[in-house]
Amino acid sequence: MKKRILQIMSWLLLFTTLVVTPVMAQKPSVCSKEEWEVLKLTNQKRLNLGLEPLSTTKKLQKAAGIRVAETESYFSHTRPDGTTCFSVLVEQDIFYRSVAENIAAGQSSAEQVINSWWNSPGHKQNMMNASLTHLGVGYSQDTNGYFRHYWVQLFVGGCQFESLSVKGGTGLSVKKGSTISDMDLYLVADCKWHGNSYVPISDKMCSGYNKNKTGKQTVTVSYQKLTTTFTVTVTGTGKTTSDQNTQKKAVCLKWKKVANADGYVIYRATSKNGKYQKIKTIQKGRITEYTDKKVKTGKKYYYKVKSFQKKNNKLKLGKTVRLRSQKWVKL
């Protein structure tokens, strides 16, 4: 049997200089669990070196998602249309002064891919570059592909931040001994060029917290020369609770990409054998994820996804596409 090989590649662009280095919780709804974990682990590495953590944005996540889908069939920093990987940023109207990309294939977890990149000098250089401020992460799984798991880190820099707020930091109560990371909070940072940016909050970003002291504490979070605070009550016993438990939820669907599809139609029902109503038409074949926000927490929903091709201005529906995952997510 042929042994599976892990592949990783990196690319860095600073202003007009190009360097190529080829080498053989709670979370915002813009990220999958795997993508958010890659951002967390990358930031842990940076914080350990005294560097600012990176944040992600909705547009950057979309760009990374496009790139990771492309690497499934064409594993390169050159896109299938012959342009550089960074042209996706122009397509998504993403401003940058510095930019870099890491790609990988074959690693089955966030921990594995971070270790692969960190142990490669070119990839590590991108991850610890102090001029970079945002990170979009793409992850896809193709069970029929040779490498099965595909990963992208898409970095941009040259940003200015104007304000911070803490998501999940209202009415927060934790048991004694809980770390900041245990609280599962994240920052929403307002970037002048990219709007809302999301940063996992970790202990090294915070001051004023004593995990062994009971009572109400005011914690200060620092990011990009800005600060904000949140209040937490530390109790002797009990479970960690916060307003996260009452936050509005949505259902996130993911499915396998269908070759030559021009898009997908999504249907929903409230019983398995009930009537399925069309809720969304996605007009791009490369998009294989949808978040249904028009749902009620505690209610069960069933979904079907069908691919389609456009012919003579009409949609020709294909067979039902198998869902890779269906799960509740917090908004």
C-alpha positions in Angstrom: 0.0 0.0 0.0 1.4 3.4 -0.9 2.2 5.4 2.2 0.3 8.6 2.6 2.4 11.8 2.6 1.6 15.0 4.4 2.2 18.1 2.2 2.7 21.6 3.3 3.5 24.8 1.4 3.9 28.5 2.3 4.0 31.8 0.5 4.7 35.3 1.8 4.3 38.7 0.2 5.4 41.9 1.9 4.5 45.0 0.0 6.1 44.3 -3.4 8.5 41.6 -2.3 7.5 37.9 -2.9 9.1 35.0 -1.1 8.1 31.4 -2.0 9.0 28.5 0.3 7.6 25.2 -1.0 8.0 22.3 1.5 7.5 18.5 0.6 -16.2 26.5 22.1 -17.4 29.1 21.6 -16.6 30.7 18.3 -18.1 33.1 15.8 -20.3 31.6 13.1 -17.8 32.5 10.4 -15.5 29.6 11.4 -15.9 25.9 11.7 -14.7 24.2 14.8 -11.4 23.1 13.1 -10.7 26.5 11.7 -11.3 28.2 15.0 -8.9 25.7 16.7 -6.2 26.5 14.1 -6.6 30.2 14.9 -6.3 29.5 18.7 -3.2 27.3 18.3 -1.5 29.8 16.0 -2.2 32.6 18.6 -0.8 30.4 21.4 2.5 30.1 19.5 2.6 33.9 18.8 1.7 34.8 22.4 4.5 32.5 23.7 6.9 34.6 21.6 5.5 37.9 22.8 3.7 38.6 19.6 0.2 40.0 19.1 -2.5 37.3 18.4 -4.2 37.3 15.1 -7.9 37.9 14.4 -10.2 36.6 11.7 -13.0 38.3 9.7 -16.0 37.1 7.7 -14.5 38.1 4.3 -11.1 36.5 5.1 -12.8 33.3 6.2 -14.6 33.3 2.8 -11.4 33.8 0.9 -9.7 31.0 2.9 -12.6 28.8 2.1 -12.3 29.4 -1.6 -8.5 28.7 -1.5 -8.9 25.4 0.5 -11.5 24.2 -2.0 -9.0 25.0 -4.8 -6.2 23.1 -3.2 -8.2 19.9 -3.2 -7.7 19.6 -7.0 -4.7 21.8 -7.5 -2.3 21.9 -4.5 -0.3 25.0 -5.2 0.0 28.7 -4.4 -1.0 29.3 -8.0 -4.8 29.1 -8.4 -6.4 26.9 -11.0 -7.0 29.9 -13.3 -3.2 30.7 -13.3 -3.3 33.7 -10.9 -1.5 33.9 -7.6 -3.2 32.8 -4.4 -3.5 36.4 -3.3 -5.8 37.3 -6.1 -8.6 35.9 -4.0 -8.2 38.8 -1.7 -8.8 41.2 -4.5 -11.9 39.3 -5.5 -13.2 39.6 -1.9 -12.3 43.3 -1.6 -9.9 42.7 1.2 -7.3 45.4 1.9 -3.8 44.5 2.8 -0.2 45.8 3.0 1.4 42.5 3.8 0.2 39.0 3.0 1.2 35.4 3.3 -0.3 31.9 2.7 0.4 28.5 4.2 -1.2 25.4 2.7 -1.2 21.7 3.9 -2.8 18.4 3.1 -3.1 15.1 4.9 -3.1 16.2 8.5 -6.3 15.1 10.3 -6.4 17.6 13.1 -5.7 21.2 13.9 -2.9 20.1 16.2 -1.2 18.0 13.5 -1.3 20.8 10.9 0.0 23.4 13.3 2.9 21.1 14.2 3.7 20.5 10.6 3.8 24.2 9.8 5.7 25.1 12.9 8.4 22.6 12.2 9.0 24.0 8.7 11.0 27.3 8.7 9.1 29.0 5.9 5.7 28.3 7.4 6.9 29.2 10.9 8.2 32.5 9.5 4.7 33.3 8.2 3.1 32.3 11.5 5.4 34.5 13.6 5.5 37.5 11.3 4.8 40.6 13.4 3.5 42.7 10.5 0.5 40.4 10.0 -2.7 41.1 11.9 -5.5 38.9 10.5 -5.7 35.2 9.7 -8.3 33.4 7.7 -8.3 29.6 8.1 -9.8 27.2 5.6 -10.4 23.5 6.2 -12.1 20.9 4.0 -12.4 17.2 4.1 -12.7 15.1 0.9 -13.2 11.5 1.9 -12.6 10.4 -1.7 -9.4 12.4 -2.1 -5.9 11.1 -1.7 -5.0 13.4 1.2 -8.5 13.7 2.6 -7.8 16.7 4.8 -6.9 20.1 3.3 -5.8 23.3 5.2 -5.1 26.9 4.4 -3.8 29.8 6.4 -4.3 33.2 4.7 -2.6 36.1 6.5 -3.0 39.8 5.9 -1.5 42.8 7.7 -1.4 46.6 7.7 -4.5 47.2 9.9 -5.7 49.7 12.5 -8.1 48.8 15.3 -10.5 51.3 16.8 -12.5 49.5 19.6 -12.9 46.2 21.4 -15.8 44.3 23.0 -16.0 40.9 24.7 -18.4 38.3 23.4 -19.9 36.1 26.2 -18.7 38.3 29.0 -22.0 39.3 30.5 -23.4 37.5 33.6 -20.3 35.2 33.7 -19.9 32.9 36.6 -17.1 30.3 36.8 -15.9 27.8 39.4 -12.7 28.3 41.3 -9.6 27.2 39.4 -11.0 28.1 35.9 -8.6 29.7 33.5 -9.6 32.5 31.1 -9.3 30.0 28.3 -11.9 27.8 30.1 -14.4 30.7 29.9 -14.6 30.3 26.1 -14.8 34.0 25.3 -13.7 36.0 22.3 -13.0 39.6 21.4 -14.8 41.5 18.7 -12.3 44.0 17.5 -13.4 46.8 15.1 -10.7 47.1 12.4 -10.7 50.3 10.3 -10.2 48.3 7.1 -12.0 45.0 7.7 -14.8 45.7 10.2 -15.6 43.1 12.9 -12.6 40.9 13.6 -12.7 37.9 16.0 -10.0 36.9 18.5 -10.1 34.0 20.9 -9.3 35.3 24.4 -6.5 33.6 26.3 -4.9 34.1 29.7 -1.8 35.8 28.2 -4.1 38.6 26.9 -5.6 39.3 30.3 -4.7 40.9 33.6 -6.5 41.3 36.9 -7.8 37.8 37.2 -7.0 35.3 40.0 -8.4 31.9 39.4 -8.0 30.9 43.0 -9.8 33.9 44.5 -13.6 33.7 44.9 -15.9 36.7 44.3 -16.5 39.2 41.6 -13.4 40.2 39.5 -12.9 42.8 36.7 -10.6 41.4 34.0 -8.8 43.6 31.5 -8.2 42.3 28.0 -5.4 43.9 25.9 -5.2 43.7 22.1 -3.4 45.8 19.5 -2.7 48.7 22.1 -6.4 48.7 23.1 -8.1 47.4 26.2 -11.6 46.4 27.4 -12.9 44.7 30.5 -15.4 42.1 31.5 -16.6 41.0 35.0 -16.6 37.4 36.2 -17.8 35.9 39.5 -15.6 33.1 40.8 -17.5 30.6 43.0 -16.2 27.8 45.2 -18.3 25.2 43.4 -20.6 24.8 40.5 -20.4 24.9 36.7 -19.2 27.7 34.5 -22.2 29.6 33.2 -22.7 32.8 31.2 -25.0 34.5 28.7 -23.6 32.0 26.1 -26.2 29.6 27.3 -29.0 31.9 26.2 -27.4 33.2 23.0 -29.3 32.8 19.7 -28.4 29.7 17.8 -28.4 28.6 14.2 -28.0 25.3 12.3 -24.7 25.0 10.3 -24.8 22.6 7.3 -21.8 21.3 5.4 -21.8 19.0 2.4 -19.5 17.4 -0.2 -18.7 19.5 -3.3 -20.3 18.1 -6.4 -18.2 18.2 -9.6 -19.5 20.6 -12.3 -22.3 21.9 -10.0 -23.3 25.6 -10.5 -24.9 25.8 -7.1 -27.1 24.1 -4.5 -30.7 24.3 -3.3 -31.4 23.7 0.4 -34.6 22.3 1.8 -35.8 22.1 5.4 -38.5 20.1 7.2 -39.6 19.8 10.9 -40.0 16.0 10.6 -38.1 13.3 8.8 -40.9 12.3 6.5 -42.5 15.8 6.5 -42.8 18.3 3.7 -39.5 19.9 2.8 -39.6 23.6 2.0 -37.0 25.3 -0.1 -35.1 27.9 2.1 -32.1 28.9 0.1 -30.5 28.8 -3.3 -26.7 29.1 -3.4 -25.6 30.3 -6.8 -21.9 29.2 -6.5 -20.8 25.6 -6.9 -17.7 26.1 -4.7 -19.7 27.0 -1.6 -20.4 23.9 0.4 -21.7 25.4 3.7 -24.8 27.2 4.8 -26.0 28.5 8.2 -29.7 28.5 8.8 -30.5 31.3 11.2 -34.3 31.1 10.9 -34.6 28.3 13.5 -35.8 28.0 17.1 -33.6 26.5 19.8 -34.9 23.2 21.1 -36.7 22.3 17.9 -35.6 19.5 15.6 -34.9 20.2 11.9 -34.2 18.0 8.9 -32.4 19.1 5.7 -31.8 18.1 2.1 -29.3 19.6 -0.3 -29.5 19.2 -4.1 -27.0 20.3 -6.6 -28.0 22.0 -9.8 -26.6 23.0 -13.2 -27.7 26.0 -15.2 -29.0 25.3 -18.7 -30.8 27.8 -20.9 -31.4 30.0 -17.8 -33.1 27.1 -16.0 -31.9 25.1 -13.1 -31.5 21.4 -13.7 -31.6 19.7 -10.3 -29.3 16.8 -9.5 -29.4 14.1 -6.9 -29.6 14.8 -3.2 -26.1 15.6 -1.8 -25.0 13.8 1.3 -24.5 16.1 4.3 -21.0 16.0 5.9 -22.3 17.6 9.1 -25.4 19.3 10.6 -24.9 21.0 14.0 -26.2 23.8 16.2 -23.8 26.8 16.4 -24.0 30.0 18.5 -24.3 33.3 16.7 
